Every structure is written in C-alpha cells, then in structure tokens.
Amino acid sequence: MFPTPTQASPVTVSIKDLETDAVPLSTLEEAFGPSSLGIILVKDLQERYVDLRRRVLSYSSLLAGLPEEKLAELENAQAKYLAGWSSGKETLKSGHYDTLKGSYYINCDFTASSLPQQPPSENPPDLNFPEYTSPTPWPSEHDLPGFRQSSKSLCTLIIDVAALVARACDRYGEARVEGYESGYLERVVRTSRTNKARLLHYFPMETDAFANGHGNDDVDGDTDGESNERQDEDDWCATHVDHGCLTGLTSAMYVDEAANPPVLSAAASSPYPEPLPELPTSPDPQSGLYIRDRRNRLTQVRMPRECLAFQTGEALELITRGRFKAVPHFVRGVSSGRQGQGQGGGVVEGRTQAKVARNTLAVFTQPNLNEVVDPSRGLDFAGFCREVIARNQ
C-alpha cells in the first residue's frame, strides 16, 4: 500500500530578499542543510513568469503530439538522446524502456555570460561529451511557432533566479565551509555553457502500463503482489537525485487531453498558439512530486503556480563539502483509479473519463565540464559526470 506521505510547506523566500542578500543563513540551512527537504521556493517573480510558464508548458503537449517523423528529426542519438526529443530511449533497471514520458532537452549555452573579473580557466574544456556540447535541434517555426523564443525566455528567467539563489549559497559557503571560493556558485551558474533544460510531458496513464512493467523502476524486478504497490509509488519518474548544482522547477501543469486535445491553434491577437486550459489541481491528490528526506520519510511537495522551486544536486553537495545535501525525489502519476477525487477528497465533476497529462520544466544549472567540483581529488565536472554514468550503468 502506498505510504501516507507527510504534507510539508517548503522554505519560501522572496526574490526581493535574494536580490538584496537579506536571506538569513539559517533559512538556507533549513532549506538545503542535513535535516532539510533540499528544496526552496522563490516567490514575487516577474509578472511575465506566469504567462511564460503557461505558454511553454502548453508547448510540451503540442510537441509530444507532433507526427512521429517530425519527432524523429529532433532526436540526437550521438548525444544519447540528451539533446532534443527523447521518449522510450531510457532503459530502466527493470529492463523495460520508459515510455510513460517524453522529454525535450535544451542546451542552455545561450544564457552564458562572461564575468571579466574572473581569469580564464587553465584547464581546457572537455569537448568529447556530446551530451553536453551538442546544439539543440529545434522544431521549425511552422511546426511550433514561437516555441524556441518562448523556451529560451523562460530558461533565461529561471537561470537568472538560480544565480540569485546561488549567490545566497555562496554567502553560506563563505561563512560555513572552510576554503570555500568566494562567489563560486554564482559564477558557475552565470557562466556555464552546460546548463540544460528538460521540458517534460508525462503521458496520460494507460490502464495496462503496470501490467507491462513500463515506466517503473523496481530494483528487485518483481512485478507481483506487494511489489506492485512499490512500483506504483514512482511510476512516472523513478526515485533519483540530480547531479548538477541547483535544479530550477516550475510547478506542474495538468491538462485533460480528452477534453482539450493538444492541437495547434493561433491566438487571435498573438503570434503564439493559444495556451491549453489548465486544470486547477491534479484530479488525483496522490500524484505529483515527492521527496525522501534525510530520514527516509516521504513528503509530497506542492508549489503555487507563481513560484519557482530550486532543489539541490550532487555537485552542490560536493562543492559545499556535504553541508548542503542532494535530495532524492520522484514523480507519481495520475492513476485512472484515483481520478475524480479532488484534494479535499470530493469528486471533481467530469473527470472520471479524463486523460490527464502532466507538463513541467526542469532547468539543471551545472558547472562547465572543466570546472573543478571536488578539490580534494582535483575532479572536474566532466570526470564527475563519467562517475555518475558508470554508477548508473
């Protein structure tokens, strides 16, 4: 049986306090420290954020609905499908391919800035890493008008906010971590050419998905009896930790694709497609983002649409010598058996036949490949990524 999760309110700060360096160090430790959930919400964002979020997350359904031959043109096998479109390419521990979601990866080198006060690195960049150096294969303007511009605008906004969170983390590191390089994390976030975004479309759940073992990552490989309940826990995205520094997350958009099929249609007064109608909440109160805290307790995290969330990754754990911890998390899908129940337990009218998809955007801020992330071993980010890949094979 799915365990009853804790309902927790993540630490929330105003972007105004980040801009003025007014966030107390104790607040950062509460958000990211050893006993934390490893997540912080940022409120009071620019007004244009809400519109950008809804527009880009609507594109996620439209993109996933393109013809197969169009999606194939957006794939990059050389980059291990980590640039452009990817669906059904990732092999889970169960041996099955993950067919329950589609991803569109954007290499965010367009946000990299140059800080003249920083000397050039003595280490040449490792260019033999197409997963991080391949250009993004964008769909044509004819297929998805405005998608490229809107996605770049939203990614840039998120990375700009991430840089402010990074600056706050730098203040903490300089005060609490011996030998911490002044301004390190903010510089990494602002100058990195390997920041990567992942626009996610979780397909509406099919009733036979679990019977086929797709989308699950049960380490025992057992698909009978009690283990089905464990598989159901992280059916849309298996438990994992991010390996970058800070991961910026939008709140999820839930779309009933039965009532509102994702079809390209121009808005009357805009060059962009009309955004899709968004459900006020998930029709399944148990779906969404979950975090396992430092004591292995399960916590469901909900965030307002007007906020951004930032989670800690493994590189940040290395950079802060373990003072900030990477957070294990997963996404639980919308179950057809649980649809129709609102957050208060009541029936949501007209939802029993819904085909609910979940769209979201994650932006992974991570160091340049030649940036040292573990001074004790002289390990740069490229070497660290290879360790992660070897560990997960």
ChimeraX attribute file (.defattr): number of C-alpha atoms within 10 A of each C-alpha:
attribute: neighborCount
match mode: 1-to-1
recipient: residues
	/A:1	10
	/A:2	11
	/A:3	10
	/A:4	11
	/A:5	15
	/A:6	13
	/A:7	12
	/A:8	11
	/A:9	14
	/A:10	18
	/A:11	18
	/A:12	17
	/A:13	19
	/A:14	15
	/A:15	21
	/A:16	15
	/A:17	15
	/A:18	19
	/A:19	14
	/A:20	10
	/A:21	14
	/A:22	13
	/A:23	19
	/A:24	13
	/A:25	16
	/A:26	11
	/A:27	14
	/A:28	22
	/A:29	17
	/A:30	18
	/A:31	24
	/A:32	25
	/A:33	21
	/A:34	17
	/A:35	14
	/A:36	20
	/A:37	29
	/A:38	29
	/A:39	24
	/A:40	25
	/A:41	21
	/A:42	22
	/A:43	17
	/A:44	14
	/A:45	17
	/A:46	10
	/A:47	9
	/A:48	10
	/A:49	20
	/A:50	15
	/A:51	12
	/A:52	17
	/A:53	24
	/A:54	21
	/A:55	21
	/A:56	26
	/A:57	28
	/A:58	25
	/A:59	28
	/A:60	25
	/A:61	24
	/A:62	21
	/A:63	25
	/A:64	22
	/A:65	15
	/A:66	17
	/A:67	9
	/A:68	9
	/A:69	8
	/A:70	15
	/A:71	18
	/A:72	13
	/A:73	13
	/A:74	19
	/A:75	22
	/A:76	20
	/A:77	15
	/A:78	12
	/A:79	16
	/A:80	13
	/A:81	20
	/A:82	24
	/A:83	29
	/A:84	26
	/A:85	29
	/A:86	24
	/A:87	18
	/A:88	15
	/A:89	15
	/A:90	15
	/A:91	15
	/A:92	16
	/A:93	16
	/A:94	18
	/A:95	14
	/A:96	17
	/A:97	17
	/A:98	23
	/A:99	19
	/A:100	21
	/A:101	21
	/A:102	23
	/A:103	25
	/A:104	26
	/A:105	26
	/A:106	27
	/A:107	26
	/A:108	24
	/A:109	17
	/A:110	13
	/A:111	20
	/A:112	17
	/A:113	14
	/A:114	10
	/A:115	11
	/A:116	7
	/A:117	6
	/A:118	8
	/A:119	7
	/A:120	9
	/A:121	9
	/A:122	8
	/A:123	11
	/A:124	10
	/A:125	14
	/A:126	17
	/A:127	13
	/A:128	10
	/A:129	15
	/A:130	17
	/A:131	20
	/A:132	23
	/A:133	17
	/A:134	18
	/A:135	16
	/A:136	19
	/A:137	17
	/A:138	18
	/A:139	19
	/A:140	12
	/A:141	11
	/A:142	7
	/A:143	13
	/A:144	17
	/A:145	17
	/A:146	18
	/A:147	23
	/A:148	15
	/A:149	11
	/A:150	17
	/A:151	22
	/A:152	18
	/A:153	15
	/A:154	22
	/A:155	28
	/A:156	17
	/A:157	18
	/A:158	26
	/A:159	26
	/A:160	16
	/A:161	21
	/A:162	27
	/A:163	22
	/A:164	22
	/A:165	25
	/A:166	26
	/A:167	22
	/A:168	24
	/A:169	24
	/A:170	22
	/A:171	21
	/A:172	20
	/A:173	24
	/A:174	16
	/A:175	13
	/A:176	13
	/A:177	16
	/A:178	10
	/A:179	11
	/A:180	17
	/A:181	12
	/A:182	14
	/A:183	16
	/A:184	17
	/A:185	29
	/A:186	20
	/A:187	19
	/A:188	22
	/A:189	30
	/A:190	23
	/A:191	20
	/A:192	23
	/A:193	22
	/A:194	26
	/A:195	28
	/A:196	24
	/A:197	27
	/A:198	22
	/A:199	22
	/A:200	23
	/A:201	28
	/A:202	24
	/A:203	21
	/A:204	22
	/A:205	19
	/A:206	12
	/A:207	11
	/A:208	9
	/A:209	14
	/A:210	16
	/A:211	10
	/A:212	11
	/A:213	21
	/A:214	22
	/A:215	27
	/A:216	31
	/A:217	25
	/A:218	22
	/A:219	11
	/A:220	9
	/A:221	14
	/A:222	14
	/A:223	18
	/A:224	9
	/A:225	8
	/A:226	10
	/A:227	16
	/A:228	18
	/A:229	14
	/A:230	18
	/A:231	24
	/A:232	20
	/A:233	25
	/A:234	23
	/A:235	27
	/A:236	29
	/A:237	21
	/A:238	22
	/A:239	19
	/A:240	14
	/A:241	16
	/A:242	18
	/A:243	22
	/A:244	25
	/A:245	28
	/A:246	29
	/A:247	24
	/A:248	24
	/A:249	21
	/A:250	25
	/A:251	22
	/A:252	25
	/A:253	25
	/A:254	26
	/A:255	27
	/A:256	22
	/A:257	18
	/A:258	14
	/A:259	14
	/A:260	14
	/A:261	14
	/A:262	22
	/A:263	15
	/A:264	19
	/A:265	11
	/A:266	13
	/A:267	11
	/A:268	9
	/A:269	7
	/A:270	9
	/A:271	10
	/A:272	18
	/A:273	20
	/A:274	17
	/A:275	20
	/A:276	24
	/A:277	16
	/A:278	16
	/A:279	12
	/A:280	10
	/A:281	14
	/A:282	26
	/A:283	28
	/A:284	23
	/A:285	18
	/A:286	22
	/A:287	21
	/A:288	22
	/A:289	20
	/A:290	23
	/A:291	24
	/A:292	19
	/A:293	17
	/A:294	17
	/A:295	9
	/A:296	9
	/A:297	13
	/A:298	18
	/A:299	19
	/A:300	22
	/A:301	17
	/A:302	16
	/A:303	18
	/A:304	12
	/A:305	15
	/A:306	17
	/A:307	21
	/A:308	22
	/A:309	24
	/A:310	25
	/A:311	26
	/A:312	28
	/A:313	24
	/A:314	22
	/A:315	26
	/A:316	26
	/A:317	22
	/A:318	18
	/A:319	21
	/A:320	24
	/A:321	18
	/A:322	15
	/A:323	18
	/A:324	28
	/A:325	25
	/A:326	29
	/A:327	24
	/A:328	21
	/A:329	23
	/A:330	20
	/A:331	20
	/A:332	21
	/A:333	27
	/A:334	27
	/A:335	21
	/A:336	19
	/A:337	10
	/A:338	14
	/A:339	23
	/A:340	22
	/A:341	19
	/A:342	19
	/A:343	14
	/A:344	7
	/A:345	11
	/A:346	10
	/A:347	14
	/A:348	16
	/A:349	10
	/A:350	10
	/A:351	19
	/A:352	15
	/A:353	12
	/A:354	18
	/A:355	22
	/A:356	28
	/A:357	23
	/A:358	24
	/A:359	26
	/A:360	22
	/A:361	27
	/A:362	20
	/A:363	27
	/A:364	30
	/A:365	30
	/A:366	26
	/A:367	26
	/A:368	21
	/A:369	25
	/A:370	18
	/A:371	22
	/A:372	19
	/A:373	26
	/A:374	17
	/A:375	12
	/A:376	9
	/A:377	8
	/A:378	10
	/A:379	14
	/A:380	20
	/A:381	21
	/A:382	22
	/A:383	17
	/A:384	19
	/A:385	16
	/A:386	12
	/A:387	11
	/A:388	13
	/A:389	10
	/A:390	9
	/A:391	8
	/A:392	8
	/A:393	7
